[in-house]
Amino acid sequence: MHNSEKLLRVNSALMALSRTNKALLTAKDEKQFMQDVCDIIVQTRGYLLAWVGYAQHDKTKFVTPVANAGFEKPYLDQIKISWAENKWGMGPTGIAIRTGKMQIVQDTLTDPKYKPWRKVGITHGFRGSITLPLNVDNEILGALMIYTQEPNAFHKEEVKLLGELASDIAFGISHLRMQQRLEKNKIELANLLKQTLEVAMYAVEKRDPYTAGHQNRTAVLAKAIALEMKLPQEQIEGITYGAMVHDIGKIYVPAEFLSRPGKLNNLEMQVIHTHPESGYDLVKNIAYPWPIGQIILQHHERLDGTGYPAGLKGSEILLEARIVSVADVVEAMMSHRPYRPALSLNEALKEIKRYKGTRFDPDVVNACIRLFTKRGFKLK
């Protein structure tokens, strides 16, 4: 091989390595990452075919293609490869998977390891190949196979670069699988936390039959407002679950205060006003993926500083809490209470519109009003 040809092949390997590393930075799916790698290898113009096969751990021990690029279909459909110690497992792929060592075929016409596939390989113009085992987390997952149209094509510098490529691919697979496990764990944890929030919601409402369903309906409305505002999904989840338990602190409020039909005195109102802080204290040490504690603590704060417990103003109040506060007020006004009958939807919307920009966030109020007047939303 002339020096210019060697340089071209080294550049091709170097380009494939560089582009694979870039693909890893944006990879989200293992199968797509494998396909991107094969496409990159063939697109460098130095290689005819690239494919990735995963070792099957069953009686057959076949190697199953999971991604390919080049003259893939005719060739891969006509061959059978195993990593068992039999006729179909004594080739470069089978040996590479069993031993974890790179296998190079400098000439497919003479190398005995390639004999079972020689006839098919010749029809596709394959004269050389390199098989790179994929060692993922100390286990050989499978192998990457690369084919050339020239014999004696692989030399020291190129082989070194392709070895680095295989290591980077294996790292990419490991990283994607770790991300998948973390996401699964995150979902499982979130589901568990959601269940605890639901239990907490029912615990509060059992003590106060007059507000049974209040937190749940508030959550339904708060979620609808957040969707109307086109907030990110994760933020919408936080708003929904924060609203579900926004009154959890009422567990510490005497039940007779909550169900009394008459007006409460100042001291009793002061006790009622402690429920945001009491609720916050209950959940502040739980590692929710959403700001549940702050939603509970701030849902009675108002933009103009007239709310409680801290008299926060404007942007000092979390957006999630601003949404829950509007939903809380609308739901409460439309529900029966011991001290008054339920008010109409128009009266509830008139109330939040009256205080738009002073007590309540204008964007939240507008979204809430649109839900009922433009979207046909109904609070059940």
N, C-alpha and C positions, 0 to 999 in steps of 0.2 A: 504494500500500500504506500503510495506517495505521501510525502509530508503534507501536501495541500489537502489530500483526502483525510489524513489523520486529523489535521486541524479542523476540517469541516465537521468531522464526527465528534470531536471533543466539544466544539461549539454547540453542536446539536444537543449533546448530553447536558452541557452547562445551561443551555436555554430551557431544556425540559425541567431541570432541577429548579431553576429560578421561577419558572411559571407555576410549577407545582406548589412551591412555597407560598406564592401569591394566592393560589386557589385555596390553600388551607386556611388562610386568613378569613375568607368569606364562606367557607364550607359550613353547611347546616345539616346535611344529610350524608350518611356514609356511602350509600350506593351512588349518589350523584357525584360525590367526591372521587370515587373510583373511576366513574365514567369520564370525569374531567381530566383525570390523570392520563388515562389511555388516549383521549383526544389530543392532549398536549404533546405526548410522546410522538404520536404519528404526525402531528402538524409541524414538528420540527424538521420534517423532510429527510431525516436521517434513518428512519425506521419504517418498515413495511407494515408491521402488525404489532399491536400491544394488547395484551389481555390480562385480566386478573382473575385467578381462580381461588376459591376457598375450599379447604379440605373438609370433606364430610366425615363425621365420626360415626359411621355405621358399618355394617358388614362389608359393603362394597368398597368403602374408602375412596370413592370417586372424588375428583377435583371438579367442582362446578364453576363454570364461568359466571362472574357477576358483573363484569364490564369488559368492553372490548372496542377497538377502533382499528381501521385498516381493512384488510381482506378477511374480515372476521367470520361472516356467516358461512360461506362455503367450507372454509377450513375447520372451524370449530364444530360444525354440524357433522363432519366426517371423521372426527377423531374421538378416541376414548382415552382418558387419562385417569390414573389412580395413583394413590400414594402407598398402596399396599405392596408387599414384596411379591409381585407377580409380573407377568409380561408387560402389563400396562402401567406398572409402577416402577419399572427400572429405567425410565427415561429421566431427562433433566428435571422435570417438575416433581416427579415422585421422590427422587433422591434429595432434591432441595428441601422439600417439606419434611422428609424423615430426618435429615441430618442438620437442617438449618444452615446449610452452606450453599453459597452461590455456585451455579453450574453454567459452564460456558461450552457451547458447541461451535467450534471455529469453522467446521465444514460439515453440513448435514449429509453430504454424499459419502463421507468416510467414517464419521463418528458412530461407533456401534450403539451408543446410547439412544441415537435418533432413529434406529432401524425400523421400529414398528410404524413410524409416521413418515418415513422417507418418501414413499411414492406420492402421498398426498401433498407433502411439503414441496416436492419438486414441481408439481403442477402449479403451485402458487409462487414459485420463484424464490423460496426461502433457502438460503445457503448458510446462514449463521443464526445463532440464537443465544440469548443469555437469560437465565432464570434466577430471579432474586427472591429468596424467601422473605416473607413478611412476619417479622417477630414482634408480635403485639403483646405487651405485658408478659414477657418471658414465655410466650406460647406461639408456635408457628401456626398462624391463622391460615396461610395459603401462600401463594407466590405470584409474582409479576413476571410475565413472559414477554420478551421483546425479540423481534426477528429482523434480520437484514437480508438484502439481496446479494451481498458480496460475502465470499468466504474470508476467513482470517480478518474479520472486521474489528474485533474487539481487542484493544491494546490497553496497557496499564492505566493511562490517565483516564480514558473513557470508562473503564471498569470501575475505577475508584469513584468517579462522579455518579455512575449508576448505582453503586452501593450506597452512596449518600442519599440518592433519590429514594431507594427502597426504605432506608431508615426514616426519612422524612414522611413517607407514606404511612409507615407503621405508626409513627408518632401521631399523624393526623387521625388515623382510625382510633387509636387509643384516646385521643382528646375528644373526638366526637362521641365515643361510647361513654366517656366519663360525663360529658355534658348531658347525654341522654339519661344517665343514671341520676344526675343531680336534678334534672327536670322532673323525672319520675318521683324522686324523693320530695321535691318541692310541692308537687301536686298532691301527694299523699299527706304531707304535713298540712297543706292548705285545707284539704278535706277534713282532716282531724280537727283543725282549729275552727272550721266552719261548724262542725258538729257541737263543739263546746259553746260556740256563740248561740246556736239554736237552743241548747239546753238552758243557757243563761236567760235568753229571751222569755222562754216559757216559765222559768222560775219567777221572774218579775211579774208577769201577767197573772199568775195564779194568786198572787197576793193582792192584786188590784183588779177585781172582775169588771170594774167600770171601764178600765182601759185595755181590756183583753183584746188583742189584735192590733193595738195602736202601734207598737214597734214594728210589727210585720208590715202593716199598711204604709207606715212611714218609709220603710225600706223600699217597698214597691214604688212609691212615688219618687223617692230620692233617686233610685236607679233610673226611672224614666226621665227625670230631669237631666241626669248626667248623660244619658244616651242622646237626649235632645241637644245637649251642648257639645256632643261629639268628643267627649273626653276619651282618653286611652282606656282600653279594657281593664287593665290592672287597677287603674284609679277608680273605675266604675265598681269593681268588686269591693274595693276598700270602702267606698261610700255605702254600698248595699249592706255590708256586714257591720259597718259602724252604726248605721241607722237601726239595724236589728237589735242592738243592745244599747242604744243611746241613753235609755232610762234605767240601766242596770243598777245604778246607785240608789234607786228607790227601794232596794232590798233593805236599806238601813232606815228608811222612813216608816214610822208607825203606820200600820194599815188603816187605822181609823182616820188619820189625816188624809189619806188618799181617797177614801170613800165617803167622807163627810159631805152631806148635802148643803150645809151652810157655808158661810164665809169663814176662812181661817184667820186667826189673829196674827199679829206681827211676829211673835215668837214661833208660831207654827209655820209661817211662811219662810222664816229664816231656816228652819229645819228642812223644808222642802228644797230650798235653794242650795243645800249642801250636796244634793244628789249628783251633780256633775263631777265634783271632786271625789266623792265616795266611789263613784263608778270608775273614775280614772285610777284610783288607788287599787281597785280590784284587778285591773288588767295591765297596769303599767310595766310589770315585770315579765309579761308574756311576749315572746318574740313573734308577733304577728307580722306577716309581710305587708301589712297596711297600717296606717296611723290610727288604729282603733282607739287607743287611749286619748289622743288629742281630739278626735271627733266627739267622744263622750264628754271630755272636759270643756269643749268650746261650743257645744250646740246651742247654748243659751246666750252666747256672746252676740252683740249687735254692732253693726258698722260704726254707729255714732258713739260707741262706748257706754251705752246705757244698759248693756247686758251684764251677765254675771257668769262665773265668779270673779274674773280678773278685770272686767271693764276694758277688754281689748277693743281696738279700733281698726277699721279698714283691712288692709292686707296683713295685719297681725293675726287675723283670724284665718285659719286654714280654709281653702276653697271647699274641701270636703265637708267641713263643719258648716260653712255658709249654705251649702246645698241641703244638708240635713235639717238645719234650722227652719228653712222655708217649708220643707216637706212636713216637718213636725207641726208647725203652726197651722198649715192648711188641713192636715188630717185631724188635728185636735178640734178645730173649729167645726168640722163637718161631722163630728162624732158626739154622741150624747154623753153628758157628764152629770154627776149627782147634783151639781149646783146650777145647771142650765140645760135646755134641750139642744139638740144638734142644730147648727146653722146651715144655711144653703151654700151651694158652691159659689154663687155670685157674691155672697157676703164674705166668704173666705178669700176669694180672689180680689175683692175690693180692699180687704185688709192689707194684703201683701203689696198691692199696687199703691195704696196710700203711703206706705213706709218704704217704697222702693228708693234706694239711694241713701236713705237715712239709717234705717235699721237693717234692711235686707239688701243683699247684692243685686244690682239692677239686671245683670245677665241671668242670674238664677231666677229672679222673678219673671222676667220676660219668657224664659224657657218654660217655666211652670204654667204661665198663662197660655202660651201657644199649645201646650199639651192638651189642655181642656177645651180651648176655643177653636183650634185649627186641626188638631190631630184626632179628636174624638176620644181622648183618654178618659177612662172612668175609674174612679177609686172605689173598689168593692170591699 
